[in-house]
Amino acid sequence: MKDLAGKTAFVTGAASGIGLGVATALAQAGVKVMLCDIEEDALDRAVAQLAATNADVAGTVADVSLKAELQAAAEATIARFGKVHVLVNNAGVGGGGDYGSWTDASWQWTIGVNLMSVVWGIEIFGPLIERHGEGGQIVSTASIAGLSGGVNPSYNVTKYGVVALSEGLRPTLAERGIGVSVLCPGFIRTDIMNSARHLPARFGETEEMNEGDTASEFARVAREAILHGIDPRYVGELVREGIENDWPYILTDTEFEPAVDERFANIKAGFDLIRDRVPAR
Ligand SMILES: NC(=O)c1ccc[n+]([C@@H]2O[C@H](COP(=O)([O-])OP(=O)(O)OC[C@H]3O[C@@H](n4cnc5c(N)ncnc54)[C@H](O)[C@@H]3O)[C@@H](O)[C@H]2O)c1
């Protein structure tokens, strides 16, 4: 989408961190932005902050892990702006901890926010973008953890899912005038390590999930790296550029490139183990 000015975007998780960075960069490029978030106070502040720069923005509260709420947010976007061209599926939470601290609720929460909301976002907004025939872009936030594993598997499962969904849809949606990008950030300075603040009450006991989220050595290292991470406003600018040029992968830095190489090398080594064998059919 070369000419962003005057187009409309819907951004989830837009009240904080990367989502706010994306909403800001798009608003500065003249895009009308509907900011969506579960956290009403932070959303109101983000909308007021952008509106003060004369940007044409509005906010809608939704828990994106509930399809009906995402549907209502889409309707609010059309009611306010008439059309939508860009969907940014960005809301996400840090995951349900490592082996030994899992609960069914923590898996459901993580999969619901990080993966199912992306599936539903595409289901709901895809036809709305197709409808006006002006083309569009879908950007979904995975993570570098969606390209190279590591500990924290419950989070990684959802992020691999977002990568698979984006890669799989890209050829299909290109034929319909919609570009598909997957954003795979490294460590970005946001509030992600404090994700349990949004744990919806329907998932019950929060203490265990807070514990799973914060107690491990991984969480300690990640917290430190995120504290000194990349500015989310820089990521917002990268996403704007990725939308303008239909980048398949929007990466933020090269810190984890060796980890991605190592993963591919391990997969290749698996092929080497069976290379000379003839499979029985
Ligand atoms: N910060 C990093 O280092 C990093 C790295 C890779 C990927 N990511 C991904 O970036 C995305 C944004 O996270 P962030 O780092 O900006 O964290 P953040 O906590 O600062 O922002 C996340 C936003 O999502 C909202 N949110 C959470 N649950 C929601 C729900 N159920 N419905 C609607 N909104 C909800 C939060 O209220 C918050 O405003 C996530 O998908 C995350 O997994 C972050």
The ligand as a Gaussian input file, in Angstrom:
#p B3LYP/6-31G(d) Opt

LIG

0 1
 N        8.164000      -6.513000      23.737000
 C        8.837000      -7.438000      23.098000
 O       10.053000      -7.605000      23.302000
 C        8.139000      -8.307000      22.085000
 C        8.921000      -9.165000      21.306000
 C        8.298000      -9.976000      20.363000
 C        6.928000      -9.909000      20.200000
 N        6.178000      -9.077000      20.968000
 C        4.730000      -9.046000      20.741000
 O        4.329000      -7.709000      20.522000
 C        2.922000      -7.588000      20.773000
 C        2.660000      -6.341000      21.590000
 O        3.198000      -6.503000      22.886000
 P        4.064000      -5.372000      23.617000
 O        5.428000      -5.906000      23.769000
 O        3.850000      -4.069000      22.980000
 O        3.418000      -5.440000      25.097000
 P        2.482000      -4.429000      25.906000
 O        2.031000      -5.198000      27.108000
 O        3.186000      -3.132000      26.132000
 O        1.265000      -4.173000      24.931000
 C        0.291000      -5.160000      24.679000
 C       -1.068000      -4.488000      24.553000
 O       -2.034000      -5.516000      24.269000
 C       -3.176000      -5.302000      25.077000
 N       -3.887000      -6.557000      25.323000
 C       -3.505000      -7.603000      26.079000
 N       -4.457000      -8.543000      26.108000
 C       -5.470000      -8.085000      25.335000
 C       -6.734000      -8.612000      24.974000
 N       -7.161000      -9.800000      25.425000
 N       -7.532000      -7.877000      24.153000
 C       -7.113000      -6.650000      23.699000
 N       -5.924000      -6.110000      24.014000
 C       -5.112000      -6.817000      24.824000
 C       -2.604000      -4.706000      26.363000
 O       -3.590000      -4.024000      27.147000
 C       -1.497000      -3.809000      25.852000
 O       -1.972000      -2.497000      25.606000
 C        2.520000      -8.891000      21.441000
 O        1.868000      -9.716000      20.500000
 C        3.846000      -9.504000      21.864000
 O        3.778000     -10.898000      21.965000
 C        6.754000      -8.275000      21.912000

